[in-house]
Amino acid sequence: GQRGSAGIGDRLYPELGNGGYDVLAYRFELDVGSEWSIQATAEIELVPLVDLVSFNLDLAGLDVTEVQVDGFDDVRFEQLGRELVIDLGSPASADQAFSVLIRYSGTPESVAADAVPFRPGWQLGEEVAYLFSQPDGAQSLFPVNDHPLDRADVALTVTTDPELEVISGGELMFAAGNDESATVTWAMNDIAPYLIPLGIGDFTLDSDREFDGVRYDVWVSDDLLEAPAIDAFDIQPEIVAFFEERFGPYPFDRAGALIVDDELGAALETQTIPTYTARSMQWGEVVIAHELAHQWFGNSIALEQWDDIWLNEGLSTFAHWIWLEESRGTDRYDSEVENAYRMLSGLELVGNGVEPAAAGDRVRDAFPPPDDPRPADLFNRSVYERGGLTFVALRDALGDEPVFELLRTYTARYSGETITTE
């Protein structure tokens, strides 16, 4: 038998994910105690792609106490840094699915990452804890194949203090509680690990509405309920309807927002319920449109390789530009496009007195081609603005109808698939 590799083969991050198998489903059960400590169980159904004698899962900072594998009596395991290595003792046949049971515990923490200037994964805010996992932080809470190439169904059960809300994505399957604890189960289909949403804490359901078969739940940290920026989330159904005309049917039956009281300056397109921090709300409807566009570009259609991130971010940037055109007028769209072009081309530097040749050198160094990001700067503005300008250029050259027909065809053809720039 073969040993599964400790990396799925990503060009930018060879150590991310794991090879040799495909996960079909995860079932996670978390018992959350004081100071956010957990006692947890993971059941993972996977299918070997080769005759597999050992394989790895990604798990960071938590202690595994037991591993069982259906049909294998001589299973051994060890934790090597962020790798959980499971030795089956004898080969598992290719294409024959089996289940793994893992018991683990500890106090989750965010993880170090080369790709981003913060620690992704489990985050602690004001009276809340939440997941913000892009690109590889899901392993801070779960044993997973932590790469978007391996999507799977997820059932997430959380037991915690009955005074706290537990918010996730997909469908709420179960909820029960008493004076001592409360348990909820959420079920999500075909999701990349970094897109699993989870918030635990003092949240209030600010609004719950349904439009055209899509449910919009807006969960807000209690301390933010009076923030004026919350009102911007009322326009989500209007944004989705606009995008459906241009990109095709909304790919899920749920949208909304999980708004957490934290100072991390970012938002994330967690599947079916994007996650926003208090700081990210300063961007208003721009960030809301951007994260909703990701439900098509990044969530329904996922990446095979992280160096193709521009397909997610460039298209979502173009999407929020055309939403601003719709909601604020052509002048606002033109202004967004011109500002991006001036920055990326060096014209902004020239306007500030930099010699043209030097300005050109500086922007070429600062903003690499959008399909060739640097490993230490995955979310360079190039993948957003240069990616977005690609579709602006197509629109200028071809007109609206061919470009939006192209994008509707793209989402129809590749829904549920992983894709590359090619």
URPE-V589900 format. One record per run of one state. SS is the DSSP state (H for helix, E for strand, C for the rest). FROM is the first residue (numbers start at 1). LEN is the number of residues. If there is no record, write none. Layout:
BEGIN
SS/FROM/LEN, SS/FROM/LEN
END
This chain:
BEGIN
C/1/1, E/2/2, C/4/17, E/21/12, C/33/1, H/34/3, E/37/12, C/49/3, E/52/7, C/59/4, E/63/7, C/70/2, E/72/1, C/73/3, E/76/5, C/81/2, E/83/10, C/93/4, E/97/11, C/108/3, E/111/1, C/112/8, E/120/5, C/125/3, E/128/5, C/133/5, H/138/3, C/141/3, E/144/1, C/145/7, E/152/9, C/161/4, E/165/4, C/169/2, E/171/7, C/178/4, E/182/10, C/192/1, H/193/3, C/196/2, E/198/4, C/202/1, E/203/9, C/212/2, E/214/8, H/222/3, C/225/3, H/228/20, C/248/6, E/254/7, C/261/6, E/267/2, C/269/6, E/275/3, C/278/1, H/279/5, C/284/1, H/285/10, C/295/2, E/297/1, C/298/3, E/301/3, C/304/2, H/306/3, C/309/1, H/310/19, C/329/1, H/330/16, C/346/1, H/347/5, C/352/4, H/356/11, C/367/7, E/374/1, C/375/2, E/377/1, C/378/3, H/381/18, C/399/1, H/400/15, C/415/3, E/418/2, C/420/3
END
